[in-house]
Amino acid sequence: QVQLVESGGGLVQTGGSLRLSCAASETIFDLNVMAWYRQAPGKQRELVATITNGHNTFYVDSVKGRFTISRDKAQNAMYLQMNSLKPEDTAVYYCNAARYRGTLRSDYWGQGTQVTVSS
């Protein structure tokens, strides 16, 4: 059972930056896809960005050009660099990891870290 712990959230003004970290309790080598999700008050959890173990990345349109996802095998960690933050980025950000073994997918989640962007 992989445990994920997010950190780096906080309060920032519009236009500011934050770097979120997701620390894994074991090697991330075989975590095929890692991702950041977020959930704003009263809204459903939504995907923000993904990164494969081959370092292929995907971003939702709303964060393209502002956010950068990365992963570091040596640190067993994933990161989300968030620049040019907007009030609509305010949410709890969750780290997710998926491991595929054959057709079986196992998902792991962190507890979330709050990001608040003031206008």
C-alpha positions as CSV (number, residue, x, y, z in Angstrom):
1,Q,0.0,0.0,0.0
2,V,1.6,3.2,-1.2
3,Q,1.2,6.2,1.1
4,L,1.2,9.7,-0.4
5,V,1.7,12.9,1.5
6,E,1.2,16.3,-0.1
7,S,2.9,19.5,1.1
8,G,3.5,23.0,-0.1
9,G,0.0,24.5,-0.1
10,G,-0.8,27.8,1.4
11,L,-2.1,31.3,0.8
12,V,-0.8,33.4,-2.1
13,Q,-1.9,36.5,-3.9
14,T,-3.0,36.5,-7.5
15,G,-0.1,36.1,-9.8
16,G,2.0,34.4,-7.2
17,S,3.6,30.9,-7.2
18,L,3.5,27.8,-5.2
19,R,5.3,24.4,-5.5
20,L,3.4,21.4,-4.3
21,S,5.2,18.2,-3.4
22,C,3.9,14.6,-3.1
23,A,6.1,12.3,-1.2
24,A,5.6,8.5,-1.7
25,S,6.3,5.9,1.0
26,E,8.1,3.7,-1.5
27,T,9.7,3.8,-4.9
28,I,7.6,5.5,-7.6
29,F,9.4,3.5,-10.3
30,D,6.4,1.3,-10.9
31,L,3.7,3.9,-10.4
32,N,2.7,4.1,-14.0
33,V,0.8,7.3,-13.8
34,M,1.0,10.0,-11.2
35,A,-1.4,13.0,-11.2
36,W,-2.6,16.0,-9.4
37,Y,-6.3,16.6,-8.9
38,R,-8.1,19.5,-7.2
39,Q,-11.4,20.1,-5.6
40,A,-12.9,23.5,-5.0
41,P,-15.7,24.1,-2.5
42,G,-19.0,22.8,-3.8
43,K,-17.4,21.3,-6.9
44,Q,-16.4,17.9,-8.0
45,R,-12.8,16.8,-7.9
46,E,-11.1,17.5,-11.2
47,L,-7.9,16.4,-12.9
48,V,-5.2,19.0,-13.2
49,A,-2.2,17.2,-14.7
50,T,-0.7,13.8,-15.1
51,I,2.8,12.4,-15.7
52,T,3.7,8.9,-16.7
53,N,6.8,7.0,-15.6
54,G,8.1,7.8,-19.0
55,H,7.7,11.5,-18.1
56,N,4.9,12.1,-20.6
57,T,2.7,14.9,-19.3
58,F,-0.8,16.1,-19.8
59,Y,-2.4,19.3,-18.5
60,V,-6.0,20.5,-18.5
61,D,-6.5,23.6,-20.6
62,S,-7.1,25.9,-17.6
63,V,-3.5,25.4,-16.3
64,K,-1.5,24.9,-19.5
65,G,1.4,27.3,-19.6
66,R,1.1,28.1,-15.9
67,F,1.6,24.7,-14.1
68,T,4.4,22.2,-14.5
69,I,4.2,18.6,-13.3
70,S,7.4,16.6,-12.6
71,R,8.5,13.5,-10.8
72,D,11.8,12.5,-9.3
73,K,12.5,8.8,-8.9
74,A,15.5,9.4,-6.7
75,Q,13.3,11.4,-4.2
76,N,10.2,9.1,-4.6
77,A,8.3,12.3,-5.2
78,M,6.1,14.2,-7.6
79,Y,5.8,18.0,-7.8
80,L,3.5,20.6,-9.2
81,Q,5.0,24.1,-9.9
82,M,2.2,26.6,-10.1
83,N,2.9,30.0,-11.5
84,S,0.6,33.0,-12.3
85,L,-2.0,31.7,-9.9
86,K,-5.6,32.9,-10.1
87,P,-8.4,32.9,-7.6
88,E,-10.1,30.1,-9.5
89,D,-7.1,27.9,-8.7
90,T,-8.2,27.9,-5.1
91,A,-8.9,24.3,-4.1
92,V,-7.7,21.3,-2.1
93,Y,-5.0,19.7,-4.2
94,Y,-4.7,15.9,-4.1
95,C,-1.8,13.7,-5.2
96,N,-2.8,10.5,-7.0
97,A,-0.8,7.5,-8.2
98,A,-1.9,4.5,-10.3
99,R,-0.2,1.2,-10.6
100,Y,-1.1,-1.2,-13.4
101,R,-0.4,-4.9,-13.0
102,G,-1.9,-6.6,-16.1
103,T,-5.5,-5.4,-16.3
104,L,-5.6,-4.5,-12.6
105,R,-5.3,-0.9,-11.6
106,S,-4.6,0.2,-8.1
107,D,-5.1,3.9,-7.1
108,Y,-3.6,5.7,-4.2
109,W,-4.5,9.1,-2.9
110,G,-2.9,11.6,-0.5
111,Q,-4.9,13.6,2.1
112,G,-4.8,16.9,0.2
113,T,-3.2,20.3,0.7
114,Q,-5.1,23.6,0.6
115,V,-4.2,26.2,-1.9
116,T,-5.8,29.6,-1.6
117,V,-5.3,32.4,-4.0
118,S,-6.5,35.8,-2.9
119,S,-7.6,38.4,-5.4
